[in-house]
Amino acid sequence: MTDYNAGDIILVPFPLGDQFTPKKRPAAIIFVETDQVTMAQITGNITRSPRKGDYLITNWQECGLLRPSLVRRRFATIPISAVLRKIGNLGKEDFDKTLTELLRQQ
């Protein structure tokens, strides 16, 4: 089993809205427990108006992402066994700023 850490970018079957079949999407790990991870959605759709809690990843290429992306305040907790693979890592600066935006109240 692979070790995962907060700030890692992973590929997961992320539940999307009211769809019953999850799609493979990148996500940022926010918190790791023994057998599960809490993650935030990553989207490449950066042309829409930003939502409260969105954070545009500055070093998206170094993180292993294919296009400019942002972390969205859309959380899910899944078993570690559901993680398909690790893509990269946000890096300290992007992770710290992501947490600040995700936790922003206003």
C-alpha positions in Angstrom: 0.0 0.0 0.0 1.2 3.5 -0.9 1.7 6.1 1.9 -0.3 9.3 1.3 0.1 12.7 2.9 -1.8 15.9 3.1 -1.1 17.9 0.0 -0.8 14.9 -2.3 -2.7 15.0 -5.6 -4.4 11.7 -6.3 -6.6 10.2 -9.0 -9.9 8.9 -7.6 -13.4 7.9 -8.6 -14.9 11.2 -7.4 -18.7 11.4 -7.0 -20.1 14.1 -9.2 -23.4 15.8 -8.4 -26.4 13.5 -8.8 -24.6 11.0 -11.1 -24.5 7.5 -9.8 -21.3 6.5 -11.5 -18.2 8.3 -10.2 -15.7 9.7 -12.7 -11.9 9.5 -12.4 -10.7 12.9 -11.3 -7.8 14.5 -9.5 -8.2 15.5 -5.9 -6.1 17.1 -3.2 -5.7 15.2 0.0 -6.6 17.5 2.9 -6.4 14.9 5.8 -5.2 11.3 6.1 -6.4 8.8 8.6 -5.3 5.2 9.0 -7.6 3.8 6.4 -9.2 6.8 4.6 -8.4 10.2 3.1 -10.4 13.4 3.1 -9.9 15.2 -0.2 -11.0 18.3 -2.1 -12.0 18.3 -5.7 -9.6 19.6 -8.4 -11.1 20.9 -11.6 -9.5 22.2 -14.8 -12.6 24.3 -15.4 -11.1 27.6 -14.4 -13.2 29.9 -16.7 -16.3 29.9 -14.5 -16.7 32.6 -11.9 -14.7 31.6 -8.8 -16.6 30.1 -5.9 -16.0 30.8 -2.2 -13.1 28.6 -1.2 -11.6 28.1 -4.7 -7.9 28.2 -5.0 -6.1 28.5 -8.3 -3.0 26.2 -8.2 0.1 28.3 -9.1 2.5 25.4 -9.9 0.0 23.1 -11.6 2.6 21.6 -14.0 5.0 20.7 -11.1 2.1 19.1 -9.3 1.6 16.6 -12.2 -1.6 18.2 -13.5 -2.3 18.3 -17.2 -3.7 21.9 -17.3 -4.2 24.9 -15.1 -6.5 23.8 -12.3 -8.0 24.9 -9.1 -8.9 23.2 -5.8 -12.6 23.5 -5.1 -14.4 23.4 -1.7 -16.1 20.1 -2.5 -15.0 17.4 -0.1 -15.3 13.7 0.1 -13.8 11.0 2.4 -13.0 7.7 0.8 -11.1 4.6 1.8 -7.4 4.6 0.9 -8.1 1.4 -1.1 -10.2 3.5 -3.5 -7.3 5.8 -4.5 -6.3 4.8 -8.1 -2.8 6.4 -8.0 -0.8 9.4 -6.8 -0.3 12.1 -9.4 1.9 14.5 -7.5 2.0 17.0 -4.6 0.8 20.6 -4.2 3.9 21.7 -2.5 4.0 23.6 0.7 3.1 27.1 -0.6 0.1 25.9 -2.7 -1.1 23.5 0.1 -1.0 26.3 2.7 -2.9 28.7 0.4 -5.4 26.0 -0.5 -6.1 25.4 3.2 -6.5 29.1 3.8 -9.1 29.4 1.0 -10.9 26.2 1.9 -11.4 27.4 5.4 -12.2 31.0 4.6 -15.5 32.0 6.1 -16.3 35.0 3.9 
